[in-house]
Amino acid sequence: MSKENALIIFRVDTRGSKGNRALQRCLILAEAHMRRGGRVQFAVQQNQQTARNLIRARGLQEIAISGPVGSDADMQELVDAVAEGSPSSVVIDGRCFGSKYLSAVASKVFTAVIEDDGERVLPVQLIINSNFSADERFYTCRADARLLLGPEYKLVSPEIANWPKPERTPKAAIERIFLTSSDDHVSARVLDALPRSNKTTIVTLLGSRTCPVLDTAARAACARGYIIEQISRNTVADSLLFSDAAIVTSESMSGLIGFLGIPTLCLSHDREDVRETHRLAEEGANVHMAPMSQTTSQDLSAVIENFLLDEPQRLRFGKRIGSMVDGQGAERILDSLAGIQTPKLRILEAA
């Protein structure tokens, strides 16, 4: 089988907000592979109907997994799919797939894992972690494993990767702020911490489910002069393109935000994910601050107000993060899957 026609099987845990993120980034990688002439299949839990509908809507072939996610039955179904389909590689995304599962699949086919956290045993041939704070010291892996670490592997959809990077210029006032977090209570705290405004629009994915605390915070923000604009996931790219700033939590720090060079205040929930926000601060793309669990409402208000008012700092944040993500992460990963060595992205020095 030629490399151009190679089959990649994606095994994704699509449950919850993290599962949606995993599915989205695997879809980006899959579509980039198909643009090269490759074929893809998605192995997804049988009861994950929303994910299955999304895969079908894109015309992709699916493999329905009936066993409990990450179980021995699940593992055997994937091994059977590998034997039947003879893929060139398998890409696995989801922390629920343990070392036994990964080892069994990697013994049959070249296996890559897309990973966020590290600090676990990953007995596979390729490890991908696109976080700004990714570090090989956090991994226990095979001697022959290759690690693709850092924001040069951030996944941006091929269509958007071809957009010209927007030129961000000083503005008299912020008109649009993009806000997203997987934790509604964190989003509510951010809304409560916003200073008074004169018709600034908050662009957000809020409203996907009922949360009284969040609803109350949104109403209070409107009373302080904000306009809440709820969007769907399909319009995130366009909404970000026209946003002046973003306030997100670390798990929502997407390749898209980096690629578009959005001036971003990146917050962390607790000590476990503070590493990402601190690394961004060290790179000159974020502020140094304690995790949300240790930050008082008064301190959070001060940090947000300073971020929104300090225009030179915001522009530096946007320029720096934009220099770290070039939109070619999918191509680099696919080259590695195909055994092609690619040069590392040269990260520009902060101005």
KETORVO-356760 format. One record per residue: x, y, z of N, C-alpha, C, O in turn. Coordinates in steps of 0.001 Angstrom, whole numbers, padded with zeros to 6 digits, always signed. Example, Ala and Ser with C-alpha at 12.3 -4.5 7.8 and 13.67 -1.06 7.14 Angstrom:
<bators>
+013190-005690+007800+012300-004500+007800+013200-003300+007800+014236-003319+008465
+012850-002250+007080+013670-001060+007140+012900+000030+007870+013409+001138+008039
</bators>
This chain:
<bators>
+000841-001199+000000+000000+000000+000000+000874+001247+000000+001809+001351+000794
+000575+002196-000890+001359+003425-000952+001055+004299+000251-000016+004209+000850
+002025+005153+000599+001817+006060+001722+000675+007010+001450-000036+007417+002368
+000493+007374+000161-000562+008321-000183-001951+007734+000067-002892+008458+000391
-002069+006398-000090-003371+005743+000064-003499+005073+001424-004404+004265+001634
-002606+005400+002344-002554+004710+003627-003814+004957+004453-004406+006036+004414
-004205+003928+005199-005350+004022+006106-004854+004344+007512-003927+003707+008013
-005481+005340+008145-005258+005627+009559-006567+005384+010301-007611+005909+009916
-006509+004593+011355-007680+004390+012223-007519+005293+013444-006479+005285+014102
-008554+006066+013737-008573+006937+014911-009463+006299+015973-010617+005965+015704
-008924+006131+017177-009730+005658+018310-009830+006816+019289-008828+007227+019875
-011028+007340+019467-011226+008562+020242-012262+008330+021345-013342+007794+021098
-011916+008740+022549-012901+008788+023634-013639+010112+023497-013079+011165+023802
-014882+010074+023043-015626+011290+022718-016525+011773+023849-017342+012667+023630
-016404+011221+025032-017299+011577+026132-016961+012947+026711-015791+013289+026884
-017991+013719+027006-017824+014984+027710-017123+016056+026894-016892+015893+025696
-016782+017177+027573-016162+018305+026880-014755+017954+026401-014345+018391+025326
-014009+017171+027183-012689+016746+026744-012788+015825+025541-011939+015854+024650
-013828+015013+025525-014029+014121+024385-014355+014882+023117-013910+014505+022034
-015126+015950+023240-015425+016771+022073-014150+017414+021530-013940+017476+020319
-013299+017894+022448-012028+018480+022026-011169+017438+021309-010561+017723+020277
-011128+016210+021878-010336+015140+021256-010853+014822+019856-010069+014651+018923
-012172+014745+019714-012750+014433+018413-012437+015533+017400-012094+015242+016254
-012551+016776+017812-012306+017892+016894-010871+017884+016376-010642+018092+015184
-009910+017648+017256-008529+017679+016784-008201+016463+015925-007398+016559+014997
-008818+015317+016227-008602+014145+015381-009256+014329+014012-008727+013854+013006
-010390+015007+013964-011018+015300+012677-010122+016199+011831-010030+016015+010617
-009463+017165+012458-008536+018036+011723-007412+017205+011123-007068+017369+009952
-006837+016307+011929-005743+015471+011445-006223+014521+010351-005521+014280+009369
-007428+013987+010536-007991+013071+009535-008211+013770+008205-007886+013223+007151
-008762+014974+008248-009039+015695+007009-007746+016097+006304-007687+016112+005074
-006715+016421+007078-005414+016729+006471-004841+015487+005788-004239+015582+004718
-005030+014327+006410-004559+013064+005808-005316+012773+004515-004715+012337+003533
-006617+013008+004505-007402+012755+003299-007020+013703+002168-007096+013334+000996
-006615+014907+002509-006155+015844+001485-004896+015329+000800-004597+015705-000334
-004177+014485+001482-002990+013859+000888-003339+012605+000098-002462+011964-000483
-004610+012262+000078-005040+011053-000618-005196+009842+000266-005433+008739-000226
-005064+010035+001584-005177+008929+002514-006613+008591+002873-007545+009314+002523
-006772+007477+003579-008094+007024+004016-008139+007003+005544-007111+006823+006196
-009327+007186+006110-009468+007200+007564-010703+006421+007994-011686+006308+007262
-010616+005892+009200-011759+005299+009882-011740+005789+011323-010673+005977+011908
-012931+005998+011895-013040+006433+013284-013697+005337+014104-014826+004934+013823
-012987+004853+015124-013538+003876+016058-014108+004639+017248-013370+005263+018012
-015430+004581+017396-016130+005381+018402-017129+004494+019141-017678+003546+018579
-017348+004820+020403-018303+004078+021210-019683+004079+020567-020155+005103+020074
-020315+002925+020581-021611+002749+019929-022674+003700+020460-023550+004137+019714
-022597+004027+021766-023637+004862+022369-023331+006356+022299-024085+007160+022846
-022252+006738+021646-021902+008154+021491-022502+008682+020188-021798+008916+019205
-023830+008862+020210-024547+009161+018986-024182+010518+018384-024083+010650+017164
-023983+011525+019235-023638+012851+018712-022333+012802+017936-022228+013355+016841
-021337+012133+018513-020038+012010+017835-020181+011219+016544-019600+011583+015522
-020948+010143+016587-021128+009329+015389-021824+010113+014293-021487+009978+013117
-022796+010934+014675-023491+011748+013674-022539+012755+013029-022609+013006+011826
-021646+013330+013846-020683+014293+013314-019721+013618+012333-019393+014182+011289
-019278+012421+012672-018375+011672+011790-019078+011326+010478-018499+011467+009401
-020313+010878+010574-021071+010533+009366-021337+011757+008506-021275+011696+007278
-021637+012880+009172-021943+014108+008426-020756+014550+007575-020930+015222+006559
-019560+014173+007990-018364+014519+007217-018004+013443+006210-016961+013510+005560
-018874+012451+006084-018654+011405+005096-017544+010438+005460-016949+009817+004580
-017258+010301+006756-016170+009444+007195-016693+008073+007620-017826+007940+008082
-015865+007084+007458-016236+005720+007823-016034+005516+009312-015034+005965+009873
-016980+004838+009960-016876+004620+011401-016806+003140+011736-017282+002284+010991
-016197+002871+012879-016178+001538+013465-016854+001662+014819-016340+002347+015704
-017987+001017+014996-018739+001117+016250-018148+000160+017279-018101-001050+017058
-017698+000710+018405-017133-000086+019498-018232-000342+020527-018838+000602+021034
-018491-001607+020835-019592-001940+021753-019120-002125+023189-019903-001922+024116
-017868-002502+023398-017364-002723+024755-017206-001420+025520-017064-000364+024904
-017228-001465+026851-017021-000251+027657-015710+000433+027273-014710-000239+027018
-015710+001747+027231-014558+002493+026752-013307+002175+027573-013327+002230+028803
-012227+001845+026879-010966+001525+027530-010872+000130+028097-009848-000226+028681
-011918-000680+027943-011951-002027+028527-011197-003026+027647-010776-002703+026536
-011037-004252+028170-010411-005313+027376-011233-005616+026132-010684-005905+025069
-012575-005548+026274-013435-005807+025118-013231-004740+024046-013132-005049+022858
-013170-003502+024475-012885-002389+023567-011543-002622+022872-011435-002486+021653
-010535-002969+023647-009188-003219+023116-009218-004307+022043-008604-004157+020987
-009928-005396+022314-009970-006501+021355-010699-006095+020075-010313-006504+018980
-011752-005291+020216-012471-004831+019017-011565-003971+018135-011611-004068+016909
-010743-003132+018763-009831-002305+017977-008742-003164+017337-008394-002946+016177
-008198-004136+018072-007192-005044+017511-007778-005808+016328-007094-006011+015324
-009032-006232+016436-009705-006934+015327-009865-006013+014120-009689-006444+012980
-010200-004737+014369-010345-003769+013277-009015-003543+012575-008969-003364+011358
-007931-003552+013348-006589-003403+012768-006269-004603+011879-005741-004445+010778
-006593-005802+012364-006328-007010+011571-007125-007004+010273-006638-007443+009231
-008349-006504+010346-009210-006500+009158-008834-005401+008168-008829-005625+006958
-008518-004211+008686-008288-003074+007802-006857-002864+007371-006609-002155+006396
-005893-003469+008079-004461-003307+007792-004055-001838+007661-003501-001442+006635
-004324-001031+008680-003947+000380+008596-002441+000560+008684-001728-000311+009183
-001960+001710+008189-000541+002027+008350-000254+002479+009775+000867+002339+010265
-001277+003026+010441-001099+003487+011813-002455+003661+012481-003495+003745+011828
-002404+003712+013809-003582+003998+014627-003252+005213+015495-002170+005298+016075
-004197+006148+015575-004041+007322+016417-005075+007231+017534-006270+007117+017262
-004633+007278+018778-005508+007114+019940-005521+008409+020740-004470+008973+021043
-006720+008875+021080-006864+010118+021840-007844+009881+022977-009038+009695+022741
-007350+009886+024202-008205+009690+025373-007410+009087+026503-006723+008081+026323
-007500+009701+027671-006694+009252+028813-007192+007929+029382-006475+007278+030142
-008406+007523+029028-008962+006285+029567-008310+005040+028963-008499+003937+029476
-007550+005203+027889-006894+004060+027266-005554+003831+027967-004585+004556+027744
-005525+002807+028816-004371+002572+029676-003216+001888+028974-003276+001609+027776
-002152+001618+029741-000933+001067+029150-001152-000329+028566-000555-000664+027543
-001993-001144+029191-002277-002472+028636-002945-002349+027276-002575-003043+026329
-003923-001469+027185-004646-001228+025936-003672-000752+024856-003645-001288+023748
-002875+000259+025197-001959+000855+024225-000907-000146+023768-000563-000205+022587
-000398-000934+024715+000623-001916+024381+000095-002972+023426+000797-003392+022506
-001148-003404+023645-001743-004431+022778-001894-003921+021351-001613-004643+020394
-002338-002673+021209-002518-002112+019863-001162-001864+019212-000975-002160+018031
-000209-001321+019981+001114-000997+019435+001881-002251+019018+002794-002167+018196
+001528-003401+019569+002189-004652+019165+001710-005118+017790+002330-005981+017168
+000595-004538+017319+000019-004942+016037+000268-003936+014919+000325-004311+013748
+000419-002646+015277+000502-001604+014260+001196-000374+014861+001168-000176+016076
+001807+000436+014023+002409+001688+014488+001323+002529+015142+000299+002824+014526
+001554+002913+016401+000504+003574+017184+000992+004912+017718+002093+005027+018257
+000140+005921+017552+000417+007259+018079-000640+007609+019107-001806+007241+018958
-000236+008319+020151-001164+008800+021168-001126+010323+021183-000054+010925+021251
-002308+010943+021120-002417+012386+021323-002715+012593+022799-003701+012075+023323
-001868+013341+023453-001837+013393+024912-001819+014840+025391-001245+015707+024734
-002446+015099+026533-002435+016442+027110-001605+016544+028385-000949+017558+028621
-001632+015511+029194-001155+015640+030567+000234+015091+030826+000987+015670+031609
+000594+013977+030182+001858+013329+030507+001778+012602+031834+000688+012332+032338
+002929+012287+032397+003003+011647+033708+002248+010321+033754+001568+010013+034732
+002380+009541+032677+001869+008178+032675+002677+007358+031670+003384+007913+030828
+002566+006047+031765+003302+005150+030879+002585+005077+029534+001387+004800+029468
+003340+005331+028462+002764+005309+027115+003628+004407+026228+004571+004882+025596
+003307+003099+026178+004124+002143+025422+003772+002118+023929+003388+001079+023393
+003905+003263+023268+003578+003383+021847+004774+003977+021096+005760+004400+021699
+004660+003997+019763+005784+004451+018944+005848+005965+018794+006927+006502+018542
+004730+006673+018940+004714+008116+018731+003815+008778+019768+002686+008335+019982
+004303+009832+020412+003547+010575+021425+003449+012025+020975+004454+012651+020638
+002231+012551+020972+001983+013914+020499+001356+014714+021630+000292+014355+022134
+002007+015790+022027+001451+016703+023027+001749+018115+022546+002903+018543+022557
+000727+018836+022127+000918+020162+021533+000820+021293+022551+000822+022465+022176
+000734+020949+023841+000657+021994+024857+001938+022833+024876+003020+022340+024557
+001801+024088+025249+002956+024965+025352+003936+024459+026405+005140+024692+026308
+003409+023764+027409+004239+023288+028520+004702+021848+028345+005282+021284+029272
+004467+021234+027189+004838+019826+026980+006339+019638+027216+007152+020449+026771
+006700+018548+027927+008093+018326+028308+008346+016827+028350+007575+016081+028954
+009426+016385+027710+009719+014948+027642+009975+014349+029019+009865+013135+029189
+010309+015167+029996+010578+014646+031340+009330+014055+031993+009438+013285+032948
+008143+014409+031487+006907+013935+032093+006478+012572+031552+005427+012063+031942
+007277+011966+030653+006834+010751+029987+007704+009545+030315+008929+009634+030405
+007028+008420+030490+007679+007122+030550+007259+006380+029286+006083+006059+029111
+008225+006107+028402+007850+005555+027097+008898+004560+026613+009921+004347+027264
+008628+003961+025471+009533+003001+024866+010837+003681+024444+010875+004885+024191
+011901+002880+024374+013198+003434+023965+013163+003953+022533+013881+004892+022189
+012321+003335+021696+012262+003735+020284+011154+004752+020005+010895+005085+018848
+010503+005245+021054+009389+006179+020858+009898+007540+020395+010975+007988+020789
+009101+008181+019555+009403+009551+019162+008364+010468+019805+007175+010151+019823
+008817+011603+020329+007918+012550+020989+007809+013814+020150+008817+014423+019791
+006586+014198+019843+006297+015452+019142+005669+016385+020170+004484+016266+020481
+006459+017308+020693+006022+018110+021827+006079+019593+021508+007031+020072+020892
+005044+020320+021933+005057+021765+021826+004065+022322+020826+003445+021568+020076
+003909+023644+020810+002852+024284+020009+003032+024184+018502+002100+024482+017755
+004218+023768+018031+004365+023581+016584+003497+022433+016078+003316+022270+014871
+002957+021631+017015+002070+020526+016649+000599+020840+016961-000248+019948+016926
+000302+022107+017266-001095+022503+017446-001862+022232+016151-001368+022494+015054
-003065+021708+016301-003860+021337+015134-004827+022454+014764-005672+022856+015564
-004691+022938+013561-005555+023972+012998-006123+023414+011707-005379+022848+010906
-007416+023559+011485-008031+022976+010294-007337+023479+009032-006927+024639+008978
-007197+022625+008014-006484+023004+006794-007028+024269+006138-006262+025062+005591
-008348+024462+006191-008927+025658+005577-008434+026918+006280-008059+027894+005631
-008438+026890+007611-008028+028071+008378-006516+028270+008308-006038+029404+008323
-005759+027173+008231-004303+027276+008161-003850+028038+006922-002730+028548+006878
-004719+028117+005916-004386+028855+004695-004821+030315+004755-004553+031080+003828
-005494+030710+005844-005879+032111+005985-004625+032956+006194-003669+032493+006817
-004614+034183+005684-003525+035093+006060-003693+035477+007528-004810+035725+007982
-002589+035526+008266-002685+035884+009686-003149+037333+009807-002590+038214+009154
-004167+037592+010637-004673+038958+010781-003651+039884+011424-002921+039488+012332
-003609+041107+010947-002720+042119+011519-003477+042835+012621-004482+043497+012360
-002998+042707+013854-003708+043315+014979-003140+044694+015256-001939+044841+015481
-003993+045697+015241-003576+047079+015448-004248+047640+016699-005295+047142+017113
-003655+048673+017305-004254+049271+018503-005671+049778+018239-005961+050323+017174
-006552+049587+019236-007928+050069+019133-008252+050924+020342-007720+050714+021432
-009125+051885+020135-009496+052791+021232-010179+052028+022368-010015+052377+023537
-010939+050996+022030-011648+050225+023056-011880+048811+022553-012011+048579+021351
-011928+047866+023491-012232+046481+023143-013720+046362+022834-014568+046769+023629
-014020+045803+021675-015416+045658+021271-015943+044235+021440-017128+044033+021705
-015050+043245+021283-015488+041842+021349-014474+041024+022144-013274+041064+021873
-014980+040277+023138-014149+039385+023953-014681+037966+023793-015871+037717+023987
-013795+037036+023437-014174+035632+023330-013931+034962+024677-012836+035058+025232
-014951+034281+025203-014859+033632+026513-015260+032177+026393-016336+031862+025885
-014387+031282+026865-014762+029873+026868-014047+029124+027987-012899+029422+028317
-014740+028152+028562-014187+027279+029590-015044+026028+029645-016244+026075+029376
-014427+024912+029994-015197+023677+030147-015929+023643+031490-016742+022753+031735
-015639+024610+032352-016249+024672+033692-017152+025900+033765-016666+027030+033725
-018453+025688+033871-019405+026795+033905-019177+027713+035098-019400+028920+035000
-018740+027163+036213-018524+027994+037402-017329+028930+037209-017326+030047+037726
-016324+028480+036473-015198+029355+036149-015669+030478+035228-015310+031638+035427
-016469+030136+034225-017015+031159+033320-017843+032179+034100-017789+033377+033821
-018608+031696+035076-019420+032605+035894-018530+033546+036693-018835+034732+036813
-017431+033028+037243-016513+033884+037995-015892+034954+037096-015723+036100+037513
-015554+034577+035870-014983+035553+034929-016004+036637+034609-015672+037823+034604
-017242+036237+034342-018280+037222+034042-018488+038171+035222-018654+039377+035036
-018477+037622+036428-018657+038459+037625-017488+039426+037819-017655+040497+038402
-016305+039045+037329-015105+039854+037547-014915+040947+036501-014044+041802+036661
-015710+040937+035440-015556+041931+034384-015890+043335+034889-016879+043504+035601
-015095+044336+034540-015423+045712+034933-016605+046230+034127-017042+045575+033181
-017120+047382+034484-018234+047982+033742-017825+048236+032305-016651+048462+032012
-018810+048196+031403-018509+048312+029981-019523+049199+029285-020614+049461+029791
-019124+049651+028106-020038+050396+027245-020317+049575+025998-019763+049829+024929
-021191+048582+026157-021642+047745+025047-020548+046869+024448-020523+046661+023234
-019641+046351+025277-018696+045341+024812-019429+044017+024658-020243+043652+025507
-019141+043293+023569-019795+042012+023319-018946+040869+023855-017746+040794+023589
-019577+039986+024609-018939+038759+025078-019393+037636+024152-020567+037267+024144
-018463+037095+023375-018771+036000+022453-018452+034702+023173-017326+034507+023632
-019424+033819+023275-019222+032638+024114-020043+031457+023627-021022+031603+022896
-019605+030275+024063-020344+029040+023794-021302+028717+024926-021825+027605+024989
-021541+029658+025812-022448+029428+026938-023830+029076+026418-024194+029419+025294
-024586+028391+027249-025968+028092+026887-026169+026687+026367-027286+026310+026012
-025077+025889+026315-025214+024516+025841-025962+023649+026861-026513+022605+026514
-025972+024092+028108-026719+023374+029146-027112+024382+030224-026549+025474+030293
-028072+024014+031058-028578+024919+032079-027635+024949+033279-027252+023906+033808
-027267+026153+033698-026431+026327+034893-026904+027620+035561-026584+028708+035083
-027662+027518+036659-028206+028719+037310-027136+029740+037674-027355+030940+037508
-025981+029293+038168-024911+030222+038553-024427+030994+037333-024196+032201+037411
-024276+030316+036227-023809+030955+035000-024863+031906+034446-024542+033004+033992
-026110+031483+034487-027202+032341+034000-027263+033639+034815-027452+034719+034255
-027104+033527+036131-027133+034711+036995-025976+035650+036664-026156+036866+036589
-024780+035076+036468-023606+035892+036142-023771+036575+034792-023357+037722+034626
-024375+035883+033823-024586+036476+032502-025553+037649+032578-025340+038676+031933
-026616+037500+033363-027575+038598+033515-026917+039797+034196-027158+040942+033816
-026087+039527+035201-025400+040611+035901-024421+041331+034974-024268+042549+035056
-023756+040574+034087-022832+041191+033130-023586+042093+032161-023105+043168+031802
-024753+041657+031747-025579+042487+030859-025981+043788+031560-026028+044849+030937
-026267+043693+032853-026648+044893+033610-025484+045864+033739-025692+047056+033965
-024242+045356+033596-023061+046226+033676-022620+046714+032297-021538+047283+032158
-023447+046495+031283-023172+047060+029972-022664+046096+028927-022287+046534+027840
-022633+044792+029203-022134+043817+028228-023271+043239+027395-024419+043199+027837
-022952+042805+026222-023882+042100+025345-023380+040666+025213-022237+040451+024811
-024203+039697+025540-023818+038286+025463-024252+037731+024109-025438+037734+023779
-023295+037263+023341-023576+036673+022021-023210+035189+022065-022032+034835+022099
-024202+034349+022063-023961+032912+022130-023787+032361+020713-024570+032668+019814
-022754+031549+020532-022443+031021+019206-022396+029495+019245-022344+028891+020317
-022415+028888+018075-022257+027442+017970-020799+027125+017666-020030+028008+017284
-020426+025872+017836-019045+025473+017564-018677+025675+016094-017504+025845+015763
-019672+025655+015221-019407+025822+013788-018940+027226+013438-018335+027427+012385
-019211+028201+014303-018858+029586+013984-017745+030132+014875-017507+031340+014905
-017056+029237+015608-015990+029681+016516-014880+030396+015755-014409+031446+016192
-014457+029838+014622-013337+030429+013873-013648+031857+013446-012836+032759+013652
-014820+032068+012852-015188+033415+012410-015307+034364+013599-014895+035522+013520
-015874+033866+014707-016041+034715+015885-014698+035110+016470-014516+036252+016891
-013749+034169+016503-012422+034470+017016-011695+035475+016130-011001+036365+016623
-011860+035325+014831-011163+036204+013886-011491+037664+014153-010641+038540+013991
-012729+037922+014564-013169+039307+014771-013201+039702+016248-013776+040731+016603
-012581+038880+017113-012509+039210+018539-011237+040002+018824-010192+039749+018223
-011331+040953+019736-010174+041772+020115-009331+041112+021200-008148+041420+021345
-009940+040206+021959-009238+039539+023059-009999+038272+023410-011156+038099+023025
-009331+037384+024149-009972+036146+024602-009617+035906+026061-008513+036217+026507
-010569+035349+026793-010326+034883+028160-010737+033418+028188-011912+033096+028011
-009772+032532+028410-010032+031097+028328-009349+030391+029484-008489+030963+030154
-009740+029139+029714-009000+028298+030644-008044+027427+029838-008218+027252+028632
-007035+026883+030509-005910+026268+029810-006321+025150+028862-005718+024994+027801
-007347+024362+029228-007736+023261+028351-008442+023762+027089-008610+023010+026129
-008853+025031+027093-009504+025622+025923-008534+026438+025068-008942+027093+024109
-007243+026392+025423-006233+027161+024699-005917+026426+023404-004965+025649+023338
-006706+026672+022394-006637+025895+021161-005573+026410+020213-005060+027520+020356
-005254+025555+019225-004346+025976+018173-004909+027125+017374-004161+027951+016851
-006238+027186+017274-006884+028255+016522-006613+029610+017160-006306+030575+016460
-006723+029693+018489-006445+030944+019198-004999+031371+018957-004720+032540+018692
-004083+030402+019052-002683+030717+018825-002420+031144+017397-001724+032132+017162
-002970+030408+016438-002715+030713+015031-003202+032110+014657-002533+032826+013912
-004358+032495+015170-004912+033809+014855-004264+034927+015662-004543+036104+015429
-003397+034564+016616-002697+035582+017403-003635+036416+018251-003462+037628+018371
-004650+035752+018852-005612+036467+019683-004960+036825+021021-004486+035924+021713
-004916+038103+021415-004424+038438+022754-005288+037729+023797-006494+037962+023876
-004668+036871+024589-005441+035961+025432-004982+035983+026878-003787+035955+027171
-005962+036034+027779-005716+035807+029199-006075+034348+029460-007245+033968+029404
-005061+033537+029745-005270+032102+029940-005247+031794+031430-004262+032078+032110
-006331+031213+031938-006497+030915+033358-006358+029417+033601-006602+028614+032701
-005970+029044+034806-005895+027629+035163-006867+027342+036300-007094+028180+037172
-007435+026140+036270-008393+025753+037314-007696+025571+038657-008109+026140+039667
-006637+024772+038653-005992+024397+039911-004517+024108+039660-003993+024385+038581
-003864+023555+040658-002419+023318+040550-002079+022360+039420-000997+022447+038840
-002980+021454+039103-002681+020419+038119-002481+020981+036716-001678+020450+035948
-003206+022057+036368-003050+022576+035005-002428+023968+034965-002500+024659+033949
-001808+024381+036094-001178+025700+036132+000100+025731+035292+000583+026804+034930
+000641+024562+034988+001881+024483+034215+001749+025178+032858+002672+025855+032406
+000606+025006+032224+000397+025589+030895+000361+027107+030950+000996+027776+030134
-000377+027654+031906-000488+029109+031992+000843+029743+032397+001182+030829+031927
+001589+029075+033260+002894+029599+033660+003879+029572+032499+004684+030490+032347
+003820+028522+031675+004729+028466+030527+004419+029600+029546+005329+030218+028994
+003146+029862+029338+002765+030972+028468+003277+032298+029029+003732+033164+028282
+003199+032444+030341+003707+033670+030965+005213+033794+030777+005727+034879+030504
+005912+032677+030923+007360+032690+030715+007715+033060+029278+008760+033659+029025
+006840+032702+028339+007065+033004+026922+006612+034422+026559+006737+034841+025408
+006090+035154+027538+005628+036509+027272+004274+036585+026614+003970+037561+025928
+003439+035549+026814+002130+035505+026175+000989+035401+027177-000142+035107+026792
+001269+035638+028460+000230+035534+029477+000748+036220+030747+001918+036595+030818
-000122+036381+031743+000289+036960+033020+000565+035837+034014-000022+034758+033922
+001443+036093+034943+001686+035138+036033+000585+035313+037075+000387+036411+037597
-000124+034241+037373-001146+034312+038415-001402+032928+038980-001103+031920+038340
-001956+032886+040176-002272+031626+040835-003454+030961+040140-004203+031635+039432
-003641+029645+040324-004816+028992+039754-006105+029572+040330-006100+030158+041412
-007187+029407+039614-008478+029973+040011-008897+029520+041400-009524+030278+042141
-008552+028279+041756-008947+027751+043061-008272+028497+044205-008708+028401+045352
-007202+029245+043895-006490+029994+044936-006562+031511+044713-005871+032273+045389
-007389+031939+043777-007491+033359+043434-008798+033935+043965-009871+033401+043683
-008717+035011+044727-009922+035646+045242-010640+036389+044127-010049+036697+043092
-011897+036670+044342-012672+037417+043351-012066+038795+043107-012053+039283+041977
-011564+039420+044171-010949+040737+044041-009696+040677+043176-009489+041530+042313
-008851+039656+043411-007627+039515+042624-007946+039194+041162-007280+039691+040254
-008959+038367+040940-009342+038022+039573-009835+039258+038834-009498+039465+037668
-010631+040074+039509-011121+041317+038893-009963+042225+038507-009978+042835+037438
-008951+042315+039380-007801+043178+039101-007016+042677+037893-006594+043471+037052
-006819+041356+037806-006072+040770+036682-006819+041004+035370-006216+041402+034373
-008135+040758+035370-008922+040926+034144-008971+042388+033721-008820+042699+032539
-009182+043288+034679-009248+044704+034334-007917+045192+033755-007903+045945+032782
-006811+044768+034346-005505+045169+033836-005278+044630+032424-004749+045329+031560
-005682+043385+032201-005549+042777+030870-006340+043556+029827-005847+043800+028725
-007560+043946+030169-008417+044643+029215-007968+046080+028971-008180+046618+027884
-007353+046703+029966-006969+048114+029841-005549+048309+029295-005247+049346+028705
-004683+047315+029494-003282+047462+029087-003125+047029+027629-002782+045882+027342
-003381+047960+026722-003361+047642+025297-001987+047191+024794-001928+046203+024063
-000880+047857+025140+000438+047384+024680+000729+045947+025110+001278+045160+024340
+000353+045610+026357+000568+044242+026831-000253+043252+026015+000255+042201+025627
-001520+043577+025750-002362+042678+024964-001771+042431+023581-001737+041292+023114
-001313+043482+022932-000746+043324+021598+000514+042459+021636+000760+041677+020718
+001314+042598+022700+002503+041744+022845+002094+040287+023030+002695+039388+022442
+001063+040058+023855+000579+038692+024054+000166+038076+022713+000554+036952+022394
-000624+038823+021931-001114+038307+020658+000009+038025+019685+000009+036990+019019
+000974+038939+019594+002093+038755+018673+002926+037542+019075+003359+036765+018224
+003146+037389+020377+003969+036280+020842+003311+034936+020589+003944+034018+020069
+002043+034820+020955+001388+033524+020776+001205+033211+019291+001247+032048+018891
+001003+034237+018480+000891+034027+017043+002177+033523+016424+002143+032831+015407
+003324+033861+017024+004617+033400+016510+004884+031943+016856+005787+031328+016288
+004110+031382+017779+004357+030032+018263+003509+028978+017563+003783+027784+017689
+002482+029401+016826+001593+028462+016140+001484+028892+014676+000954+029963+014381
+001983+028061+013763+001992+028451+012349+000955+027728+011499+000901+027941+010287
+000125+026871+012111-000944+026207+011366-000519+024955+010627-001328+024359+009917
+000734+024541+010776+001237+023375+010040+001407+022140+010935+002098+021191+010565
+000781+022158+012098+000919+021035+013018+000453+019715+012440+001111+018691+012627
-000680+019722+011735-001204+018482+011145-000218+017905+010138-000010+016693+010094
+000389+018769+009329+001342+018289+008323+002569+017676+008987+003080+016658+008519
+003047+018283+010073+004212+017734+010775+003901+016366+011369+004720+015450+011301
+002702+016232+011957+002319+014949+012549+002189+013880+011476+002653+012756+011662
+001566+014217+010363+001399+013247+009276+002751+012842+008691+002949+011680+008335
+003672+013784+008592+005021+013445+008132+005680+012447+009079+006359+011521+008637
+005479+012637+010384+006049+011712+011360+005405+010340+011262+006090+009324+011379
+004095+010300+011050+003406+009027+010873+003912+008304+009626+003934+007074+009575
+004317+009085+008622+004815+008502+007380+006320+008254+007423+006903+007784+006447
+006953+008573+008565+008385+008343+008695+009248+009419+008102+010431+009196+007844
+008665+010610+007876+009419+011725+007300+009847+012655+008424+009026+013060+009246
+011119+012991+008462+011619+013923+009463+011401+015346+008970+011780+015667+007844
+010801+016203+009786+010562+017591+009394+011281+018528+010346+011428+018217+011528
+011733+019673+009848+012429+020622+010725+011477+021234+011734+010280+021368+011478
+012021+021603+012883+011219+022235+013914+010880+023665+013532+011638+024334+012831
+009726+024121+014005+009323+025513+013787+010259+026434+014542+010551+026224+015720
+010724+027456+013847+011540+028469+014511+010610+029460+015170+009929+030223+014485
+010571+029461+016506+009698+030372+017240+010363+031738+017293+011509+031864+017726
+009644+032755+016854+010197+034090+016781+010426+034642+018174+009710+034306+019118
+011415+035481+018287+011682+036141+019561+010591+037171+019841+010107+037850+018936
+010220+037269+021110+009211+038271+021478+009762+039660+021217+010939+039939+021447
+008869+040538+020725+009300+041908+020438+009530+042654+021733+009899+043828+021712
</bators>
